[in-house]
Amino acid sequence: MHCFGLGYIFYWGIKSYKQKKEKRRVKNGKGIKVIIVLVVVIALVVIGGLKIKNVYDGFMGEYKGTESASGTDVTIEIPEGASSKKVAAILHDAGLIKYEYAFVLRVKESEYRGRIQPGTFTLNTGMSTLEMIEELCYVEPVKEVVDTLTIPEGYSIEQIAAKCEEQDICSSEEFLNEVKNGNHQIPFSTGDMNTDGAKYDLQGYLFPATYDIYEDTTAASLIDAMLEKFRSVYTSEYSAKAADLGYTDYQILIMASIVEREAKIDSERPIIAGVIYNRLKIDMMLQMCPTVLYPLTDGMYDKSEVTYDDLEIESPYNTYKNTGLPVGPICNPGQASIEAVLYPDENDYLYYHTSDAGDGSHIFSSTYDEHINTQ
């Protein structure tokens, strides 16, 4: 009995110990779980906080930031009447901004509110939203016209230069230097035509018209405006017609410059053009006085009559000494003279001279004898 009692006590002692140990193990396990949960919660809070901070920093960067960086150009289209909210959506979809509301707020609180312009814009992903707003709201300032320059049909480059100096736009020397050395694109190629001795490559292309003069007008900008006007007038339709006639655009321009200096009456322009074609077809010298006056007067045409001695001037422009067309245009022709050459009168005239009517009209003849007898 004594032994049994001791065994019983030992048994329950062991069991009690195991139960306490198990309780401690469960308790410790629960503690570890609690710690893990706490660690996870803290980690989530930290990660969430970092995310919130990143979002906040990103939002504020687009709302207030001014820094820019290198990026990629993106072209967008802003429709007429688009609200800042609509514009923000367009920018977001194009990958230019992340936070649309930040953009809307920035526009709303800035001097640019209600000033976003419609149109096509090229922005950069590295721009700040302020730079984007400034670009989207930019309006080309309206320049004040301080003067106008009217170039009559038939004016040479030299005469245009003198007129610019007369109106105090620029000096004659500045204009002529820009014509010679400026970076201007010539509308036509001269093809295989020999232009050795041509005075100015741009002669013929400075279109006669009236041009607005601004405070910042320079010889270069004025020449560009004249060239742009020429390109708007001399269309691809004209080029196609020139090709049909078997001539280059440059040759058409040379002939038009002669017609411009010869014709005084509009109705005679196509007739004089017909005479030029008729002479060229039979390899007859053109023998037209303006081609002598141009080199003789250094482009100023300040001499009205040509003497026999004048006809002997050595120049690639002189059609009394050289067969075919002169080396280049002798002035800047207007549209009427260009069209007269493209659509000439079909006649058999080879000669003409000034009539006695006093209105600048001419008498045209098919033979030399007739030409002589009508003088």
C-alpha positions as semicolon CSV with decimal commas, in nm:
position;residue;x (nm);y (nm);z (nm)
1;M;0,000;0,000;0,000
2;H;0,287;0,223;0,087
3;C;0,448;0,158;-0,249
4;F;0,121;0,203;-0,432
5;G;0,071;0,535;-0,260
6;L;0,412;0,655;-0,358
7;G;0,356;0,551;-0,718
8;Y;0,026;0,730;-0,726
9;I;0,183;1,045;-0,594
10;F;0,466;1,018;-0,846
11;Y;0,222;0,961;-1,131
12;W;0,019;1,271;-1,054
13;G;0,333;1,473;-1,000
14;I;0,456;1,384;-1,346
15;K;0,119;1,456;-1,498
16;S;0,094;1,789;-1,323
17;Y;0,439;1,882;-1,447
18;K;0,349;1,791;-1,802
19;Q;0,028;1,992;-1,782
20;K;0,216;2,296;-1,653
21;K;0,476;2,253;-1,924
22;E;0,205;2,226;-2,188
23;K;0,039;2,539;-2,053
24;R;0,369;2,722;-2,067
25;R;0,422;2,600;-2,427
26;V;0,074;2,714;-2,533
27;K;0,125;3,041;-2,351
28;N;0,463;3,091;-2,517
29;G;0,311;3,000;-2,857
30;K;0,040;3,256;-2,811
31;G;0,302;3,512;-2,715
32;I;0,500;3,445;-3,031
33;K;0,187;3,476;-3,239
34;V;0,109;3,806;-3,072
35;I;0,460;3,928;-3,145
36;I;0,433;3,818;-3,508
37;V;0,099;3,993;-3,543
38;L;0,246;4,305;-3,386
39;V;0,544;4,292;-3,622
40;V;0,316;4,248;-3,922
41;V;0,092;4,531;-3,808
42;I;0,389;4,758;-3,753
43;A;0,532;4,662;-4,093
44;L;0,202;4,734;-4,263
45;V;0,176;5,065;-4,084
46;V;0,531;5,156;-4,192
47;I;0,473;5,044;-4,551
48;G;0,137;5,221;-4,558
49;G;0,296;5,531;-4,415
50;L;0,570;5,523;-4,678
51;K;0,313;5,480;-4,951
52;I;0,107;5,765;-4,815
53;K;0,421;5,978;-4,796
54;N;0,514;5,889;-5,154
55;V;0,165;5,975;-5,273
56;Y;0,171;6,297;-5,076
57;D;0,517;6,391;-5,207
58;G;0,413;6,307;-5,563
59;F;0,092;6,502;-5,535
60;M;0,266;6,804;-5,386
61;G;0,539;6,783;-5,649
62;E;0,278;6,821;-5,923
63;Y;0,081;7,075;-5,722
64;K;0,367;7,301;-5,617
65;G;0,692;7,167;-5,764
66;T;0,910;7,366;-6,005
67;E;1,190;7,123;-6,078
68;S;1,223;6,971;-6,422
69;A;1,428;6,682;-6,558
70;S;1,509;6,514;-6,886
71;G;1,221;6,319;-7,030
72;T;1,037;6,218;-7,343
73;D;0,850;6,452;-7,577
74;V;0,478;6,382;-7,605
75;T;0,241;6,555;-7,849
76;I;-0,114;6,620;-7,734
77;E;-0,423;6,787;-7,877
78;I;-0,628;7,026;-7,662
79;P;-0,980;7,078;-7,802
80;E;-1,154;7,414;-7,814
81;G;-1,321;7,505;-7,485
82;A;-1,159;7,224;-7,282
83;S;-1,185;7,268;-6,904
84;S;-0,882;7,230;-6,678
85;K;-1,029;6,897;-6,564
86;K;-1,052;6,776;-6,923
87;V;-0,697;6,895;-6,993
88;A;-0,573;6,714;-6,680
89;A;-0,732;6,392;-6,807
90;I;-0,561;6,435;-7,144
91;L;-0,224;6,491;-6,975
92;H;-0,277;6,191;-6,748
93;D;-0,372;5,961;-7,037
94;A;-0,061;6,079;-7,224
95;G;0,160;5,989;-6,926
96;L;0,258;6,350;-6,858
97;I;0,107;6,377;-6,509
98;K;-0,001;6,130;-6,238
99;Y;-0,234;6,335;-6,022
100;E;-0,507;6,507;-6,221
101;Y;-0,647;6,696;-5,923
102;A;-0,304;6,844;-5,845
103;F;-0,295;6,986;-6,198
104;V;-0,651;7,120;-6,170
105;L;-0,570;7,288;-5,837
106;R;-0,251;7,441;-5,972
107;V;-0,432;7,593;-6,269
108;K;-0,719;7,714;-6,051
109;E;-0,490;7,888;-5,803
110;S;-0,259;8,044;-6,064
111;E;-0,266;8,344;-6,293
112;Y;-0,335;8,103;-6,580
113;R;-0,688;8,013;-6,471
114;G;-0,917;8,005;-6,774
115;R;-0,630;8,075;-7,014
116;I;-0,548;7,728;-7,153
117;Q;-0,536;7,748;-7,532
118;P;-0,665;7,493;-7,784
119;G;-0,427;7,338;-8,033
120;T;-0,144;7,090;-8,072
121;F;0,132;7,099;-7,811
122;T;0,454;6,908;-7,761
123;L;0,529;6,867;-7,391
124;N;0,794;6,663;-7,209
125;T;0,750;6,407;-6,933
126;G;1,032;6,580;-6,744
127;M;0,849;6,913;-6,727
128;S;0,700;7,044;-6,405
129;T;0,325;7,099;-6,420
130;L;0,393;7,473;-6,404
131;E;0,602;7,452;-6,720
132;M;0,325;7,254;-6,888
133;I;0,066;7,512;-6,783
134;E;0,281;7,797;-6,913
135;E;0,320;7,617;-7,246
136;L;-0,051;7,540;-7,272
137;C;-0,144;7,900;-7,193
138;Y;0,111;8,073;-7,415
139;V;-0,035;8,320;-7,663
140;E;0,185;8,472;-7,932
141;P;0,201;8,844;-7,857
142;V;0,041;9,063;-8,120
143;K;0,314;9,272;-8,274
144;E;0,245;9,633;-8,355
145;V;0,288;9,736;-8,718
146;V;0,511;10,044;-8,727
147;D;0,534;10,082;-9,103
148;T;0,462;9,913;-9,435
149;L;0,692;9,847;-9,726
150;T;0,541;9,834;-10,075
151;I;0,754;9,670;-10,344
152;P;0,625;9,749;-10,695
153;E;0,627;9,482;-10,966
154;G;0,954;9,487;-11,155
155;Y;1,171;9,618;-10,871
156;S;1,516;9,466;-10,860
157;I;1,690;9,357;-10,542
158;E;1,902;9,670;-10,568
159;Q;1,592;9,891;-10,579
160;I;1,436;9,707;-10,285
161;A;1,754;9,764;-10,084
162;A;1,745;10,135;-10,162
163;K;1,378;10,157;-10,060
164;C;1,453;9,981;-9,729
165;E;1,718;10,239;-9,655
166;E;1,489;10,523;-9,759
167;Q;1,226;10,403;-9,510
168;D;1,487;10,344;-9,241
169;I;1,408;9,972;-9,216
170;C;1,770;9,875;-9,267
171;S;2,060;10,009;-9,469
172;S;2,096;9,919;-9,834
173;E;2,427;9,754;-9,751
174;E;2,269;9,539;-9,480
175;F;1,995;9,423;-9,716
176;L;2,232;9,340;-10,003
177;N;2,470;9,159;-9,768
178;E;2,183;8,950;-9,634
179;V;2,077;8,866;-9,990
180;K;2,429;8,749;-10,071
181;N;2,529;8,578;-9,749
182;G;2,212;8,507;-9,553
183;N;2,080;8,158;-9,492
184;H;1,776;8,162;-9,718
185;Q;1,629;7,871;-9,910
186;I;1,603;7,935;-10,283
187;P;1,266;7,812;-10,413
188;F;1,392;7,671;-10,744
189;S;1,689;7,479;-10,868
190;T;1,859;7,637;-11,170
191;G;1,889;7,289;-11,320
192;D;2,161;7,250;-11,579
193;M;2,143;7,617;-11,677
194;N;2,476;7,800;-11,666
195;T;2,433;8,079;-11,412
196;D;2,795;8,192;-11,398
197;G;2,795;8,567;-11,362
198;A;2,447;8,591;-11,209
199;K;2,452;8,876;-10,961
200;Y;2,212;8,750;-10,696
201;D;2,073;8,399;-10,649
202;L;1,756;8,547;-10,496
203;Q;1,683;8,789;-10,780
204;G;1,333;8,715;-10,907
205;Y;1,210;8,554;-10,584
206;L;1,153;8,860;-10,365
207;F;0,787;8,890;-10,446
208;P;0,646;9,240;-10,506
209;A;0,376;9,312;-10,247
210;T;0,309;9,522;-9,938
211;Y;0,476;9,398;-9,620
212;D;0,412;9,494;-9,258
213;I;0,715;9,631;-9,076
214;Y;0,758;9,576;-8,700
215;E;1,006;9,706;-8,445
216;D;1,203;9,381;-8,471
217;T;1,195;9,354;-8,852
218;T;1,539;9,282;-8,996
219;A;1,672;9,240;-9,347
220;A;1,670;8,865;-9,288
221;S;1,308;8,847;-9,166
222;L;1,192;9,073;-9,448
223;I;1,360;8,858;-9,711
224;D;1,205;8,546;-9,559
225;A;0,861;8,710;-9,576
226;M;0,914;8,792;-9,944
227;L;1,027;8,438;-10,022
228;E;0,729;8,295;-9,836
229;K;0,497;8,518;-10,037
230;F;0,660;8,400;-10,359
231;R;0,607;8,036;-10,264
232;S;0,241;8,103;-10,190
233;V;0,194;8,255;-10,536
234;Y;0,406;8,022;-10,749
235;T;0,209;7,703;-10,696
236;S;0,268;7,344;-10,807
237;E;0,012;7,418;-11,077
238;Y;0,253;7,674;-11,222
239;S;0,538;7,423;-11,208
240;A;0,330;7,165;-11,394
241;K;0,245;7,421;-11,662
242;A;0,612;7,515;-11,699
243;A;0,699;7,149;-11,752
244;D;0,425;7,123;-12,017
245;L;0,586;7,415;-12,199
246;G;0,923;7,242;-12,185
247;Y;1,089;7,498;-11,956
248;T;1,212;7,495;-11,598
249;D;1,058;7,712;-11,329
250;Y;1,376;7,919;-11,323
251;Q;1,356;7,985;-11,697
252;I;0,992;8,087;-11,658
253;L;1,100;8,331;-11,387
254;I;1,369;8,482;-11,610
255;M;1,122;8,536;-11,893
256;A;0,865;8,682;-11,652
257;S;1,123;8,932;-11,527
258;I;1,181;9,050;-11,887
259;V;0,807;9,079;-11,952
260;E;0,770;9,277;-11,628
261;R;1,028;9,536;-11,734
262;E;0,903;9,552;-12,095
263;A;0,524;9,565;-12,056
264;K;0,349;9,882;-11,949
265;I;-0,003;9,762;-12,029
266;D;-0,140;9,442;-11,876
267;S;-0,301;9,323;-12,198
268;E;0,038;9,325;-12,372
269;R;0,213;9,096;-12,123
270;P;0,103;8,767;-12,291
271;I;0,186;8,915;-12,635
272;I;0,541;9,008;-12,532
273;A;0,575;8,662;-12,375
274;G;0,473;8,516;-12,711
275;V;0,747;8,719;-12,884
276;I;1,006;8,580;-12,640
277;Y;0,898;8,222;-12,712
278;N;0,896;8,286;-13,087
279;R;1,253;8,415;-13,082
280;L;1,378;8,135;-12,859
281;K;1,228;7,873;-13,091
282;I;1,434;7,994;-13,386
283;D;1,750;8,070;-13,182
284;M;1,710;8,440;-13,252
285;M;1,867;8,681;-13,007
286;L;1,608;8,828;-12,772
287;Q;1,762;9,177;-12,800
288;M;1,550;9,327;-12,525
289;C;1,660;9,654;-12,370
290;P;1,592;9,577;-12,001
291;T;1,859;9,304;-12,020
292;V;2,104;9,582;-12,106
293;L;1,970;9,833;-11,856
294;Y;2,002;9,591;-11,565
295;P;2,382;9,559;-11,578
296;L;2,425;9,911;-11,718
297;T;2,250;10,077;-11,420
298;D;2,365;9,826;-11,159
299;G;2,005;9,716;-11,115
300;M;1,865;10,062;-11,043
301;Y;1,697;10,120;-11,382
302;D;1,762;10,491;-11,348
303;K;1,824;10,534;-11,719
304;S;1,526;10,544;-11,955
305;E;1,685;10,506;-12,298
306;V;1,947;10,272;-12,436
307;T;2,205;10,399;-12,684
308;Y;2,384;10,190;-12,945
309;D;2,699;10,215;-12,737
310;D;2,511;10,076;-12,438
311;L;2,427;9,763;-12,636
312;E;2,795;9,671;-12,636
313;I;2,818;9,626;-12,259
314;E;2,989;9,299;-12,170
315;S;2,750;9,112;-11,944
316;P;2,592;8,765;-11,932
317;Y;2,261;8,951;-11,896
318;N;2,295;9,137;-12,229
319;T;2,068;8,964;-12,482
320;Y;2,206;9,183;-12,760
321;K;2,538;8,999;-12,729
322;N;2,429;8,657;-12,599
323;T;2,186;8,411;-12,753
324;G;1,908;8,270;-12,541
325;L;1,793;8,381;-12,198
326;P;2,002;8,605;-11,975
327;V;2,196;8,438;-11,694
328;G;1,922;8,509;-11,441
329;P;1,614;8,722;-11,367
330;I;1,664;9,097;-11,411
331;C;1,399;9,197;-11,154
332;N;1,127;9,052;-10,933
333;P;0,817;8,996;-11,146
334;G;0,458;9,001;-11,024
335;Q;0,195;8,735;-11,071
336;A;0,053;8,886;-11,392
337;S;0,388;8,862;-11,571
338;I;0,448;8,507;-11,444
339;E;0,108;8,400;-11,572
340;A;0,169;8,579;-11,903
341;V;0,475;8,358;-11,958
342;L;0,293;8,043;-11,848
343;Y;-0,007;8,125;-12,069
344;P;0,141;8,327;-12,358
345;D;-0,047;8,468;-12,653
346;E;-0,003;8,244;-12,956
347;N;0,121;8,478;-13,229
348;D;0,389;8,499;-13,495
349;Y;0,537;8,830;-13,380
350;L;0,914;8,865;-13,367
351;Y;0,943;9,242;-13,327
352;Y;0,782;9,530;-13,140
353;H;0,852;9,893;-13,060
354;T;0,689;10,165;-12,854
355;S;0,393;10,337;-13,019
356;D;0,336;10,710;-13,033
357;A;0,022;10,687;-12,822
358;G;0,217;10,788;-12,512
359;D;0,055;10,521;-12,295
360;G;0,342;10,273;-12,306
361;S;0,174;10,052;-12,566
362;H;0,367;9,875;-12,843
363;I;0,330;9,800;-13,211
364;F;0,399;9,435;-13,293
365;S;0,530;9,297;-13,624
366;S;0,599;8,956;-13,773
367;T;0,876;9,066;-14,014
368;Y;1,167;9,303;-13,991
369;D;1,047;9,508;-14,287
370;E;0,710;9,556;-14,123
371;H;0,887;9,648;-13,802
372;I;1,093;9,915;-13,977
373;N;0,801;10,054;-14,174
374;T;0,585;10,105;-13,866
375;Q;0,846;10,319;-13,687
